[in-house]
Amino acid sequence: MKSTITEMKSTLGRINSRLDEAEDRISNLEDKVAENAQLEQQQEKVQKHVDSLRGLCDNSSIPTFAS
């Protein structure tokens, strides 16, 4: 009986450990998703600025050095 209780405690400890690891992994993935969303927003802003600058250069007599 005593060994069964000890075995159950040990099993519960391993299960809790695995749950903690899973929660950490999920948290890390959620952080990466948030970072990716922020990077996408920044890329969109940069692209809008680039497009705006191209429009200004196209509509002016300023020579451009496009490749």
C-alpha atoms as one frame of an Amber mdcrd trajectory, in Angstrom:
protein
   0.000   0.000   0.000   2.792   2.398   0.937   4.685   1.717  -2.308   1.497
   2.290  -4.331   1.041   5.723  -2.764   4.692   6.569  -3.370   4.376   5.425
  -6.983   1.233   7.524  -7.460   2.965  10.597  -6.002   5.894  10.043  -8.318
   3.598   9.684 -11.330   1.708  12.853 -10.386   5.006  14.676 -10.041   6.028
  13.653 -13.561   2.626  14.653 -14.950   2.846  18.060 -13.257   6.332  18.527
 -14.645   5.155  17.748 -18.163   2.223  20.132 -17.782   4.585  22.893 -16.657
   6.810  22.248 -19.684   3.796  22.325 -22.008   2.617  25.619 -20.499   6.077
  27.116 -20.994   6.144  25.999 -24.627   2.680  27.410 -25.255   3.682  30.693
 -23.651   6.799  30.887 -25.833   4.746  30.206 -28.958   2.236  32.890 -28.003
   5.109  35.345 -27.544   6.442  34.472 -31.002   3.012  34.949 -32.563   2.768
  38.400 -30.960   6.284  39.289 -32.170   5.446  38.153 -35.706   2.269  40.234
 -35.735   4.232  43.284 -34.614   6.894  42.689 -37.274   4.229  42.391 -39.962
   2.742  45.729 -38.889   6.177  47.347 -39.001   6.843  45.887 -42.458   3.533
  47.256 -43.714   4.419  50.725 -42.394   7.847  50.599 -44.020   6.307  49.497
 -47.320   3.842  52.400 -47.184   6.725  54.818 -46.637   8.706  53.297 -49.491
   5.702  53.517 -51.785   5.133  57.116 -50.728   8.748  58.034 -51.420   8.611
  56.340 -54.810   5.506  58.341 -55.627   7.250  61.565 -54.649  10.257  60.729
 -56.789   8.063  59.743 -59.736   6.194  63.050 -59.540   9.245  65.278 -59.260
  12.190  66.267 -61.380  14.625  64.942 -58.802  16.877  62.307 -60.360  16.730
  58.911 -58.686  19.426  56.341 -58.324  17.265  53.258 -58.659  18.985  50.090
 -59.702
